[in-house]
Amino acid sequence: MPLVSAAAAPISVDAVSFLWIIVSAAVAAVAATALSPRLMVPVVVFELVLGIIIGPQLLGLAQPDRFIEFFAKVGLGMLFFFAGYEIDFRRIRGSPLRLATWGWLLSLILAYSIGGLLALAGVVVSLVYTGSAMATTAIGILIPILSDVGEMRSRFGTYLLGAGAIGEFGPLLLISLVFSAEGSLRSAVILVAFVTVAVAAALAAVRSLPLGWHALERTLESSSQAAVRLTVVLIFALVALALKLGLDLLLGGFAAGIVVRLALRGREVTVFESKLTAIGYGFLIPFFFIVSGMQFDLNALTGSATAMLKLPLFVALFLVVRGVPALVLYHRVLDARARLALGFFSSTQLALVVAITTIAIATGKMRPSTAAALIGAGIISTLVFPLVGLRLRAGRAATDIEDHSNVTAGLEMPIVDPTTPPELGEVHP
């Protein structure tokens, strides 16, 4: 008598494809490490390219099935957990947050205006989806690179962190309000309900963690790993809630990162962060980027000259949409070279571009060629723009930190009044 009926038979697992993804993730990490520090290429670029190579459109060594796609979605949620976790609201409040908000709103106006012109010309189908994809920033990809060169401790890093945070949070709200739920009023009610639950979770975590943090911290060197397991529970709980409410899983992961950051504020969490980084960047997140490469429609991109021309067009538009606000709005707080670097870093886009184009294709609001061109432009921006930004900032991070230390030492405490002119004081870590 069979133990499992035919109707309840488990989903078959393509172990060979799974293995090729794991191997590709390892090769990508080795390649990125071998090139560093001579050439700071983000590891996600290698993951995407290797995904295309092993995928069905080139070598055909691996095929994305339901099991693999599940891991890819978990990796995407984990990526946005880190995006939310890296936001330190105490650091970016005041001028960095205000400028970032105005900068993203200006980007949105530019993106929708350009998207409207492209739609009128018949180049794209929907100005909303195309424009939203162009108004994003991949701060989660940039942070590991910027941390390696010391920029995340600099004054420039504070403004970049603010621009990146709003550049991801704003599009997430668009995805939740416009793309996921039906009806603007219903969308707003659902979003308010989710935010209420997330705030309640944050308050509960902040109030309860001091009572048991020392006990949880001791488990980081034991097999129980209670602190890590509870964090994973929170991530999956908020992701599940977001999906249940008809929102996108990205918002759940992002909210979980913010909740954990608020709960751990002021504590030494180096060991804890290393554990989460190992789970996220060491295993789950590479699945998202490699599978995205496997699903990349190379034929749609190379099938016609028109489709190929969209690729450099979107690369240039990324710079216009996200770079122009950096050049225009930050003139009082950053010099021209720093503003140019901020523009290139802010124009780096990928994860949200993949997410938005996936939704657009599923709803028939975007041609496959446009989606492929946007993702291809995202890959190029991730490869090229951070390198240009790092070159513009070469040798300046240490001076930036030193100047910041002198300012805060003289003031004895940071100036946090948002109305204070940037020349007199800023909020710094």
C-alpha positions, -999 to 999 in steps of 0.1 A, spaced: 0 0 0 16 33 -10 22 58 18 13 88 -4 -16 88 -28 -12 100 -63 -33 131 -57 -11 140 -28 22 132 -44 50 156 -35 63 182 -60 93 168 -78 126 186 -72 150 193 -100 182 185 -80 205 191 -109 191 226 -115 193 233 -78 230 222 -78 238 244 -108 224 274 -90 244 267 -58 276 262 -80 268 295 -98 265 314 -65 298 301 -54 315 309 -87 300 344 -86 314 350 -50 349 338 -60 349 359 -91 338 391 -72 364 384 -45 392 378 -71 386 411 -88 384 431 -55 398 456 -46 411 463 -81 377 463 -96 346 466 -73 321 446 -94 289 438 -74 285 400 -69 249 403 -82 262 411 -116 281 378 -118 250 360 -104 227 375 -131 251 368 -159 257 332 -147 220 327 -144 216 337 -181 245 314 -190 231 283 -172 195 291 -181 173 277 -208 182 303 -234 219 295 -235 234 263 -221 202 249 -207 219 234 -177 192 246 -152 154 252 -154 134 272 -128 107 251 -113 82 258 -85 106 247 -58 134 269 -72 111 299 -77 100 296 -40 137 300 -29 140 329 -53 110 347 -37 124 340 -2 157 355 -14 139 386 -27 121 390 6 155 386 24 171 412 1 145 438 11 148 428 47 184 440 46 173 471 27 150 480 56 175 469 82 202 492 69 180 523 74 190 542 105 163 568 109 182 586 136 210 591 112 191 603 81 165 624 99 165 661 91 182 673 59 192 639 44 157 626 47 140 658 35 163 661 5 158 624 -3 120 627 -2 120 658 -25 146 641 -48 124 610 -52 93 630 -59 112 650 -86 124 616 -100 88 604 -101 77 635 -120 106 631 -145 99 593 -148 62 597 -155 67 626 -179 93 606 -199 72 575 -196 42 594 -210 62 606 -240 75 570 -246 39 557 -244 27 584 -269 55 574 -292 45 537 -290 78 527 -275 62 514 -242 27 503 -233 22 518 -198 38 550 -185 30 540 -149 49 507 -150 78 520 -170 80 552 -151 79 534 -117 107 511 -128 129 540 -137 123 558 -103 140 532 -81 174 528 -64 192 496 -55 206 506 -21 206 470 -9 231 462 -36 252 493 -29 256 490 8 280 461 9 303 478 -17 301 512 1 308 495 35 339 479 21 354 513 12 343 531 43 317 553 27 288 542 50 306 560 78 311 592 59 290 623 56 284 616 20 272 581 30 245 596 52 230 615 22 233 584 0 216 562 26 187 587 28 184 588 -10 186 550 -13 161 545 15 134 567 -1 144 554 -35 133 519 -24 105 527 0 87 550 -24 85 525 -52 74 498 -26 45 520 -17 36 524 -54 37 486 -58 14 481 -29 -10 509 -37 -12 508 -75 0 473 -86 -11 448 -59 -45 456 -45 -75 467 -65 -91 501 -61 -74 531 -46 -95 533 -14 -92 496 -8 -55 498 -14 -51 526 11 -71 508 38 -51 476 33 -18 495 35 -29 514 66 -38 480 82 -4 465 73 15 496 86 -6 494 119 4 458 124 40 465 115 41 495 140 26 473 167 52 447 161 79 473 163 66 486 196 63 452 210 98 443 199 113 475 213 96 471 247 102 433 251 137 429 238 155 446 267 141 420 290 155 390 271 183 403 248 211 390 270 196 355 270 190 357 232 226 369 227 240 339 244 223 316 219 242 331 190 271 308 198 250 278 205 229 254 183 196 270 193 203 303 175 171 317 191 177 353 181 182 344 144 152 320 144 129 347 159 141 372 133 133 346 105 98 341 121 92 379 120 103 381 83 81 353 72 52 365 94 52 400 78 57 386 43 28 363 48 6 391 61 15 413 32 6 386 7 -26 378 26 -36 414 24 -29 415 -14 3 435 -10 37 426 -23 61 404 -4 88 431 -8 69 453 16 68 426 42 105 420 40 113 457 41 90 463 71 106 433 90 141 449 85 129 482 99 113 465 129 145 446 137 166 477 133 144 496 157 144 468 182 182 464 182 189 501 184 219 509 206 231 473 211 262 455 199 249 432 172 280 423 152 277 386 157 240 387 151 244 406 119 271 382 107 246 353 112 219 370 92 243 380 65 254 344 61 219 332 57 208 360 34 238 369 11 254 335 16 224 314 5 190 329 -1 196 362 -20 218 346 -47 188 324 -56 168 355 -66 194 370 -88 205 337 -105 169 327 -111 162 362 -125 191 356 -149 176 322 -159 143 339 -166 158 368 -185 142 369 -220 174 372 -241 155 365 -273 131 393 -267 160 417 -263 181 405 -293 151 398 -316 150 432 -332 170 464 -336 142 484 -319 144 462 -288 182 465 -287 180 503 -289 158 504 -258 187 491 -237 210 522 -240 179 544 -239 169 531 -205 205 533 -192 205 570 -201 171 575 -186 181 559 -153 207 586 -151 183 614 -160 155 603 -137 176 596 -106 208 616 -113 193 650 -121 176 654 -86 210 647 -70 227 674 -90 200 699 -85 188 695 -49 221 688 -30 241 719 -41 241 734 -6 254 703 12 277 685 -13 302 698 -38 299 691 -75 320 660 -75 301 645 -46 267 653 -62 278 636 -94 288 605 -75 255 606 -56 237 608 -90 255 577 -103 249 557 -71 212 567 -70 208 557 -106 219 521 -98 187 500 -102 179 463 -104 158 444 -78 127 466 -80 131 468 -118 128 430 -119 98 430 -95 79 458 -114 86 443 -149 74 409 -136 41 424 -125 38 444 -157 43 413 -179 18 393 -159 -9 420 -163 -1 426 -199 10 462 -193 45 457 -207 61 441 -238 87 414 -232 112 434 -251 107 464 -229 110 443 -197 142 427 -210 156 461 -219 148 475 -185 164 445 -167 193 447 -191 197 484 -183 195 475 -146 223 450 -150 245 476 -168 237 502 -142 247 478 -114 280 470 -132 290 505 -144 274 532 -122 289 521 -88 323 519 -104 320 555 -117 307 567 -83 336 550 -65 361 566 -89 346 600 -82 348 594 -45 383 579 -45 403 590 -15 375 612 -1 358 589 24 385 592 50 386 630 48 348 631 49 348 610 82 375 632 97 357 664 89 325 649 103 343 640 135 357 675 139 322 690 135 305 668 160 333 671 185 330 709 184 293 708 188 293 681 214 259 669 201 245 667 165 221 694 153 188 678 144 166 707 136 154 702 100 153 739 96 190 744 104 210 754 73 232 726 60 263 748 63 258 750 101 251 714 109 237 681 98 226 649 112 254 623 112 259 588 126 
